[in-house]
Amino acid sequence: MKDWQKTDLEYIWHPYTQAKEARNLPPVLIEKARGIKLYGTRGNFYYDTISSWWCNVHGHNHPRIKEAIRKQVDTLEHVLFAGFTHKPAIQLAEQLIVLTKNKFNRVFFSDNGSTCVEVALKMSFQYWHNTGKREKTKFVSLDYGYHGDTIGAMSVSGLDLFNAVFSPLFYPSYKVPSPYCYRCPMEKKRPACAIDCIKPLERLLEHKHEEICAMIIEPLVMGAAGMIIYPKEYLAKAAALAKKYKVHLILDEVAVGFGRTGKMFAYEHLPQIEADFLCLSKGITSGYLPLSVTLASEKIFRGFYGDYEKRKTFFHGHTYTANPVACSAALASLKIFKEEKTLQKAEKLIPFFHQALEKFRDLPLVGDLRYIGFIGAVELVKDKKTKESFGLKRRMGLEVYKRGLKENLVLRPLGDIIYLFLPLCASKAEIEDILKKTYLVIKSLS
């Protein structure tokens, strides 16, 4: 009988994985999946508590998405998107504009989260170039932010273990302190802080706005930083500052879009804010196929409109831009949201999820507990009083992951932060079972 894991280790280079460690902890072999469960070759299952890298929304093996894919493959599987178009892309673009309530007017297709961020950055840069303000060449972002693994996206992300080695390749950008309430950069506490952490951004824009193209930010939840959930007031103030100083605002909702925070898009928690770009991926097809979009305002689009010889064209694209099969999967996902009342069902379960998470707060290893929508995180610390972390040698998060697998849980950590990023189709019984087992796993390490 073929040893699939051994063959994997012989030929495959996995992302975010140290191959030497994989010899002792090989990749988990998954045979099939249904709902929020992943099944191994021996019939054992694991709760997909992180939505298969934050993209699965409606559960695995959803019949309506599979049928949409099959139907599209029989008609048109691929066509270049420069000078050609097709109905699935047109329908999807139209529906996204309606979903965002016409805050954005144009849709640019690409393949994944990193690329849709790159598109927004390049569009912002070229917009100012096209409109005669060529001194605007810099970007500003949060020092814990994460926006992707391509060079441009890394340049506006925080410098950490994952990308520090590539820093000589980055272009210069401005970083400001993140609104990380548990480890407040201003050393204050909510609610008495009055969102003082916005002041560095305010000072920067006041003095440097003439050279800044845009600010990029993950609305309300900084995902890869450890599911840092920050106050709505910070986002509102940041948006107001961007508008005041005529700096583009790029909302990176690659992770939090499509219902994760309890609303279709995270920025809807603050309907008054205005942005120039919205980056979406991951949940757009519910994880079935790669696809991403960058939504832009009509004002941005008009900055590129003109005679060819004026060189205003946005020369950017990808082979699989607006792939018809991926667009059809996305359309099916949006139809499920509407017809199966996905957000309404989740809304009823969110209070239960949050209340159950509160039980984790008193565990000896839990320094901080945070949640919004179907996202929850517990930050494990060595000392609750000093907030001292365990560090790279102890790797408490990895220990939780290994013990979680024995309890049918996928608890892939972000350092020593254990998080849940649940598919929106999770039932009350499944949520209860997941939280009970996760609680016991963390408690066993105390």
C-alpha positions as CSV (number, residue, x, y, z in Angstrom):
1,M,0.0,0.0,0.0
2,K,1.4,3.4,-1.0
3,D,2.6,5.6,1.8
4,W,1.2,8.9,0.7
5,Q,2.7,11.0,3.5
6,K,6.2,9.6,2.8
7,T,5.8,10.4,-0.9
8,D,4.6,13.9,0.0
9,L,7.7,14.5,2.1
10,E,9.9,13.3,-0.7
11,Y,8.5,15.7,-3.4
12,I,6.5,18.5,-2.0
13,W,7.6,21.9,-0.5
14,H,4.8,23.1,1.8
15,P,4.1,26.8,2.6
16,Y,5.0,28.1,6.1
17,T,6.5,24.7,7.0
18,Q,9.9,23.7,8.2
19,A,10.6,20.5,6.2
20,K,12.9,19.1,9.0
21,E,10.1,19.3,11.5
22,A,7.6,17.7,9.1
23,R,9.6,14.5,9.4
24,N,8.3,14.1,12.9
25,L,4.9,15.9,12.3
26,P,4.0,15.1,8.7
27,P,1.2,16.9,6.9
28,V,-2.2,15.5,7.8
29,L,-3.5,13.5,4.8
30,I,-7.1,14.4,4.0
31,E,-9.2,12.2,1.8
32,K,-12.5,14.1,1.6
33,A,-14.5,16.8,3.4
34,R,-18.1,17.7,4.1
35,G,-19.6,20.6,6.0
36,I,-17.1,21.7,8.5
37,K,-15.4,18.3,8.8
38,L,-12.2,17.1,7.1
39,Y,-11.9,13.3,6.9
40,G,-8.6,11.3,6.9
41,T,-7.9,8.1,5.1
42,R,-9.0,6.0,8.1
43,G,-12.4,7.6,8.5
44,N,-11.2,9.9,11.3
45,F,-12.3,13.5,11.1
46,Y,-11.1,17.0,12.1
47,Y,-13.2,20.1,12.7
48,D,-12.1,22.7,10.1
49,T,-12.1,25.4,12.8
50,I,-10.0,27.8,10.6
51,S,-12.1,27.5,7.4
52,S,-9.1,26.0,5.5
53,W,-7.0,29.1,5.8
54,W,-9.9,31.4,6.3
55,C,-11.6,30.8,2.9
56,N,-14.3,28.2,3.4
57,V,-17.6,29.9,4.1
58,H,-20.5,27.5,3.4
59,G,-18.8,24.3,4.3
60,H,-17.0,21.7,2.1
61,N,-18.7,19.8,-0.7
62,H,-21.7,22.2,-1.0
63,P,-23.9,20.8,-3.8
64,R,-24.9,24.2,-5.2
65,I,-21.3,25.4,-5.7
66,K,-20.2,22.1,-7.2
67,E,-23.1,22.2,-9.6
68,A,-22.3,25.7,-10.7
69,I,-18.7,24.7,-11.4
70,R,-19.8,21.6,-13.4
71,K,-22.2,23.6,-15.4
72,Q,-19.7,26.3,-16.2
73,V,-17.0,23.8,-17.2
74,D,-19.3,22.4,-19.9
75,T,-19.7,25.9,-21.4
76,L,-16.5,28.0,-21.0
77,E,-13.6,27.0,-18.9
78,H,-11.2,29.9,-19.7
79,V,-10.7,32.9,-22.0
80,L,-8.3,35.8,-21.8
81,F,-9.8,38.9,-20.2
82,A,-8.1,41.6,-22.2
83,G,-10.4,42.5,-25.0
84,F,-12.8,39.7,-24.2
85,T,-15.4,39.2,-21.5
86,H,-18.0,36.7,-20.3
87,K,-21.3,36.7,-18.5
88,P,-20.1,35.2,-15.1
89,A,-17.6,38.1,-14.7
90,I,-20.2,40.7,-15.6
91,Q,-22.8,39.2,-13.3
92,L,-20.3,39.0,-10.4
93,A,-19.0,42.5,-10.8
94,E,-22.6,43.8,-10.9
95,Q,-23.6,41.9,-7.8
96,L,-20.5,43.1,-5.9
97,I,-21.3,46.7,-6.7
98,V,-24.8,46.2,-5.4
99,L,-23.6,44.4,-2.3
100,T,-21.3,47.3,-1.5
101,K,-24.2,49.7,-1.9
102,N,-22.4,51.6,-4.8
103,K,-19.6,52.8,-2.5
104,F,-17.4,51.4,-5.2
105,N,-18.1,51.4,-9.0
106,R,-15.5,49.4,-10.7
107,V,-14.2,45.8,-10.3
108,F,-10.7,44.6,-11.3
109,F,-10.3,40.8,-11.2
110,S,-7.1,38.9,-10.1
111,D,-6.2,35.6,-8.5
112,N,-5.5,35.8,-4.7
113,G,-5.3,38.1,-1.7
114,S,-1.7,39.3,-2.4
115,T,-2.5,40.2,-6.0
116,C,-5.6,42.2,-5.3
117,V,-3.6,44.2,-2.7
118,E,-0.9,44.7,-5.3
119,V,-3.5,46.0,-7.7
120,A,-4.8,48.5,-5.2
121,L,-1.3,49.8,-4.4
122,K,-0.4,50.1,-8.1
123,M,-3.7,51.8,-8.9
124,S,-3.3,54.3,-6.1
125,F,0.3,55.1,-7.2
126,Q,-0.5,55.5,-10.8
127,Y,-3.7,57.5,-10.1
128,W,-1.5,60.2,-8.5
129,H,1.0,59.9,-11.4
130,N,-1.8,60.3,-14.0
131,T,-3.3,63.3,-12.2
132,G,-0.1,65.2,-12.0
133,K,0.9,64.6,-8.3
134,R,4.0,62.5,-8.9
135,E,5.4,63.4,-5.5
136,K,2.9,61.0,-4.0
137,T,5.0,57.8,-3.9
138,K,4.8,56.4,-0.4
139,F,2.2,54.3,1.5
140,V,1.4,54.1,5.2
141,S,0.2,51.0,7.1
142,L,0.1,49.5,10.6
143,D,3.2,47.9,12.1
144,Y,1.4,44.6,12.8
145,G,-0.5,44.6,9.5
146,Y,-0.3,41.8,7.0
147,H,-1.3,42.2,3.4
148,G,0.2,39.3,1.5
149,D,3.5,37.6,0.5
150,T,4.4,39.4,-2.8
151,I,7.0,42.1,-2.6
152,G,4.6,45.1,-2.7
153,A,2.3,43.5,-0.2
154,M,5.1,42.7,2.1
155,S,6.5,46.3,1.8
156,V,3.3,47.6,3.5
157,S,3.1,44.7,6.0
158,G,4.7,44.5,9.4
159,L,8.3,43.2,9.7
160,D,8.2,39.9,11.4
161,L,9.6,36.3,11.4
162,F,7.8,35.6,8.1
163,N,9.2,38.4,5.9
164,A,12.2,39.9,7.7
165,V,14.7,38.1,5.4
166,F,13.2,39.8,2.4
167,S,13.3,43.3,3.8
168,P,16.2,44.5,1.5
169,L,13.7,44.0,-1.4
170,F,11.0,46.2,0.1
171,Y,10.3,49.7,-1.1
172,P,10.2,52.4,1.6
173,S,6.9,52.9,3.4
174,Y,5.6,54.4,6.6
175,K,4.5,52.3,9.5
176,V,2.5,53.5,12.5
177,P,1.7,51.7,15.8
178,S,-1.2,49.2,15.6
179,P,-4.3,49.5,17.8
180,Y,-3.4,46.4,19.8
181,C,-5.4,46.9,22.9
182,Y,-3.9,44.0,24.9
183,R,-0.4,45.3,24.3
184,C,-1.2,49.0,23.9
185,P,1.5,51.0,22.1
186,M,0.5,54.0,24.3
187,E,0.5,51.9,27.5
188,K,-3.1,52.8,28.3
189,K,-6.3,50.9,28.8
190,R,-9.7,51.0,27.2
191,P,-12.0,52.9,27.4
192,A,-10.0,55.6,29.1
193,C,-7.4,55.7,26.3
194,A,-9.6,57.8,24.1
195,I,-8.0,56.0,21.1
196,D,-4.7,57.8,21.6
197,C,-3.0,55.3,19.4
198,I,-4.4,57.2,16.4
199,K,-2.1,60.2,17.2
200,P,1.1,58.8,15.4
201,L,-1.0,58.4,12.3
202,E,-2.4,61.9,12.6
203,R,1.0,63.4,13.0
204,L,2.4,61.5,10.1
205,L,-0.4,62.5,7.7
206,E,-0.2,66.1,8.9
207,H,3.5,66.4,8.0
208,K,3.9,63.9,5.1
209,H,0.5,63.7,3.3
210,E,1.9,65.4,0.2
211,E,4.1,62.4,-0.4
212,I,1.7,59.6,0.6
213,C,-0.5,57.8,-1.9
214,A,-2.6,55.7,0.4
215,M,-3.2,54.1,3.7
216,I,-3.9,50.4,3.7
217,I,-5.6,48.8,6.7
218,E,-7.4,45.6,7.6
219,P,-10.8,46.7,8.9
220,L,-11.4,45.7,12.6
221,V,-9.4,42.5,12.6
222,M,-5.7,42.2,11.9
223,G,-5.6,38.5,10.9
224,A,-2.1,37.2,10.6
225,A,-1.0,39.4,13.4
226,G,-3.0,37.2,15.7
227,M,-6.6,38.1,15.1
228,I,-6.1,41.5,16.8
229,I,-9.6,42.9,17.1
230,Y,-9.4,46.7,17.5
231,P,-12.0,49.4,18.4
232,K,-14.3,50.6,15.6
233,E,-13.4,54.2,16.7
234,Y,-9.9,53.7,15.4
235,L,-11.0,52.7,12.0
236,A,-13.5,55.6,11.9
237,K,-10.7,58.1,12.9
238,A,-8.2,56.6,10.4
239,A,-10.7,56.9,7.6
240,A,-11.5,60.5,8.5
241,L,-7.8,61.4,8.6
242,A,-7.3,59.8,5.1
243,K,-10.1,61.9,3.7
244,K,-8.9,65.1,5.5
245,Y,-5.4,64.8,4.1
246,K,-6.4,63.5,0.6
247,V,-4.8,60.2,1.0
248,H,-6.4,57.1,-0.6
249,L,-7.9,54.6,1.8
250,I,-7.4,50.9,0.9
251,L,-9.5,48.4,2.9
252,D,-8.0,45.0,2.9
253,E,-10.9,42.6,3.6
254,V,-9.2,39.6,2.0
255,A,-9.7,37.7,5.3
256,V,-12.7,39.4,7.0
257,G,-15.0,39.8,3.9
258,F,-18.0,37.7,3.3
259,G,-19.6,37.4,6.7
260,R,-16.8,36.7,9.0
261,T,-17.5,39.6,11.4
262,G,-21.3,39.2,11.3
263,K,-21.8,41.5,8.4
264,M,-21.1,40.8,4.7
265,F,-18.1,43.2,4.9
266,A,-16.3,44.4,8.0
267,Y,-16.5,48.1,7.0
268,E,-20.3,47.9,7.3
269,H,-19.9,48.1,11.0
270,L,-19.1,51.8,10.3
271,P,-21.3,52.6,7.3
272,Q,-20.3,56.2,7.4
273,I,-16.7,55.6,6.4
274,E,-15.5,56.2,2.8
275,A,-12.8,54.3,1.0
276,D,-11.2,54.3,-2.4
277,F,-10.4,50.6,-2.7
278,L,-11.8,47.4,-1.3
279,C,-9.7,44.2,-1.6
280,L,-11.6,40.9,-1.5
281,S,-10.5,37.2,-1.9
282,K,-10.6,34.0,0.2
283,G,-14.3,33.7,0.9
284,I,-15.4,35.1,-2.4
285,T,-15.7,31.5,-3.9
286,S,-16.0,29.9,-0.4
287,G,-12.6,28.4,-1.0
288,Y,-13.5,26.4,-4.0
289,L,-11.4,28.2,-6.6
290,P,-8.8,31.0,-6.6
291,L,-10.2,34.4,-7.3
292,S,-9.9,38.0,-6.0
293,V,-11.2,41.4,-6.8
294,T,-10.1,45.0,-6.2
295,L,-13.1,47.3,-6.1
296,A,-12.4,51.0,-6.8
297,S,-14.3,54.2,-6.8
298,E,-15.4,55.9,-10.1
299,K,-13.0,58.7,-9.3
300,I,-10.1,56.3,-9.3
301,F,-11.3,54.8,-12.6
302,R,-11.6,58.2,-14.2
303,G,-8.0,58.9,-13.4
304,F,-7.0,56.2,-15.9
305,Y,-9.5,57.2,-18.6
306,G,-8.1,58.9,-21.7
307,D,-6.6,58.6,-25.1
308,Y,-4.1,55.8,-25.5
309,E,-1.2,58.0,-26.3
310,K,-1.5,59.8,-22.9
311,R,-0.2,56.6,-21.3
312,K,-2.9,56.4,-18.6
313,T,-3.8,52.7,-19.1
314,F,-3.4,50.4,-16.1
315,F,-1.0,47.9,-17.6
316,H,-1.6,45.0,-15.2
317,G,-3.2,41.6,-15.5
318,H,-3.0,37.9,-14.9
319,T,-3.5,34.8,-17.0
320,Y,-6.4,33.6,-14.9
321,T,-8.0,37.1,-14.5
322,A,-11.8,36.6,-14.1
323,N,-11.7,32.9,-14.8
324,P,-15.2,31.9,-15.7
325,V,-15.3,28.8,-13.5
326,A,-14.1,30.7,-10.5
327,C,-16.6,33.5,-11.2
328,S,-19.4,31.0,-11.4
329,A,-18.4,29.5,-8.0
330,A,-18.5,33.0,-6.5
331,L,-21.9,33.7,-8.0
332,A,-23.2,30.4,-6.5
333,S,-21.7,31.4,-3.1
334,L,-23.5,34.8,-3.2
335,K,-26.7,33.0,-4.1
336,I,-26.3,30.8,-1.1
337,F,-25.8,33.8,1.2
338,K,-29.2,35.1,-0.1
339,E,-31.3,32.0,-0.4
340,E,-30.0,30.1,2.7
341,K,-30.0,33.3,4.8
342,T,-26.4,32.6,5.9
343,L,-25.9,35.9,7.7
344,Q,-29.2,35.7,9.5
345,K,-28.5,32.2,10.7
346,A,-25.0,33.2,11.9
347,E,-26.4,36.2,13.7
348,K,-28.4,34.0,15.9
349,L,-25.4,31.9,16.9
350,I,-22.8,34.6,17.3
351,P,-24.0,35.6,20.9
352,F,-23.8,31.9,21.9
353,F,-20.3,31.6,20.4
354,H,-19.0,34.7,22.2
355,Q,-20.6,33.7,25.5
356,A,-19.0,30.3,25.3
357,L,-15.6,31.8,24.6
358,E,-15.9,33.9,27.8
359,K,-15.3,30.7,29.8
360,F,-11.7,30.7,28.5
361,R,-10.8,34.0,30.2
362,D,-10.0,32.5,33.5
363,L,-7.7,29.8,32.3
364,P,-4.2,30.3,33.7
365,L,-2.5,30.5,30.2
366,V,-5.0,32.9,28.7
367,G,-3.7,36.5,28.7
368,D,-6.3,37.9,26.4
369,L,-9.6,36.9,24.8
370,R,-11.1,38.7,21.8
371,Y,-13.9,38.0,19.4
372,I,-16.1,39.4,16.7
373,G,-18.6,37.6,14.5
374,F,-17.5,34.0,14.0
375,I,-13.8,34.9,14.8
376,G,-12.4,34.2,18.2
377,A,-8.9,34.2,19.6
378,V,-7.1,33.5,22.9
379,E,-3.6,34.8,23.4
380,L,-1.5,32.4,25.5
381,V,1.1,33.9,27.9
382,K,3.7,32.6,30.3
383,D,2.7,35.2,32.9
384,K,-0.7,36.8,33.0
385,K,0.4,39.8,35.1
386,T,3.4,40.8,33.0
387,K,1.9,39.5,29.7
388,E,5.2,37.7,29.0
389,S,5.1,35.5,26.0
390,F,6.3,31.9,25.8
391,G,8.7,32.6,22.9
392,L,10.0,30.5,20.0
393,K,11.7,27.8,22.1
394,R,8.6,26.8,24.2
395,R,6.1,27.1,21.3
396,M,3.0,26.6,23.3
397,G,0.9,27.2,20.2
398,L,2.4,24.2,18.5
399,E,1.7,22.1,21.5
400,V,-2.0,23.1,21.4
401,Y,-2.1,22.3,17.7
402,K,-0.7,18.8,18.3
403,R,-3.0,18.0,21.2
404,G,-5.9,19.5,19.2
405,L,-5.4,17.0,16.4
406,K,-5.9,14.2,18.9
407,E,-9.3,15.8,19.8
408,N,-10.4,16.1,16.2
409,L,-9.6,19.8,16.0
410,V,-7.5,21.9,13.5
411,L,-6.1,24.6,15.8
412,R,-3.3,25.9,13.6
413,P,-1.8,28.7,15.8
414,L,-0.5,32.2,15.0
415,G,2.5,32.0,17.3
416,D,1.0,31.5,20.7
417,I,-2.4,32.8,19.7
418,I,-5.0,30.1,19.3
419,Y,-7.9,31.2,17.1
420,L,-11.2,30.0,15.7
421,F,-12.2,31.2,12.2
422,L,-15.4,29.2,11.8
423,P,-17.3,28.5,8.6
424,L,-20.6,30.3,8.7
425,C,-22.5,27.0,8.3
426,A,-21.3,25.7,11.7
427,S,-24.3,24.5,13.8
428,K,-24.8,25.2,17.5
429,A,-23.9,21.6,18.4
430,E,-20.7,21.8,16.4
431,I,-19.7,25.1,17.9
432,E,-20.4,23.7,21.4
433,D,-18.3,20.6,20.7
434,I,-15.4,22.6,19.2
435,L,-15.3,25.1,22.1
436,K,-15.5,22.3,24.7
437,K,-12.6,20.4,23.2
438,T,-10.5,23.5,22.7
439,Y,-11.1,24.6,26.3
440,L,-9.9,21.2,27.6
441,V,-6.8,21.2,25.3
442,I,-5.7,24.6,26.6
443,K,-6.6,23.7,30.2
444,S,-4.5,20.5,30.0
445,L,-1.4,22.6,29.4
446,S,-1.8,24.8,32.4
